[in-house]
Amino acid sequence: RYDAELDPWFDPGGAWRIEKSPVNLARMRLLQGLFPLSQFVVIVRHPSFMAAAVAKWSDTPQAELTSYGIKAYRLLLEDLRFLHAALVLRYEDLV
């Protein structure tokens, strides 16, 4: 079902799918279970900056979005030991 929901957004012949929604920080173990060959590249930002980016298309208060970012990063740290292929990079190191 998840794969079918993403189909309209991706090239049907493409071998790779890149999805950058912050909510996927909380879904990586699930995604690995659904797609066993999946690999994760996680680009982390300061939670306040992540909240500011998400606030552009959300009515959720920025403080709540920042809190969500902090919780998501904590979950990421806990989940990393269960992921077979994950790379974590800081956004600032890329730009």
ABEGO torsion letter per residue (X at the ends): XAAAAAAAABBAABABBBBABAAAAAAAAAAAAABAABBBBBBBBBAAAAAAAAAAABABBAAAAAAAAAAAAAAAAAAAAABABBBBBBAAAAX
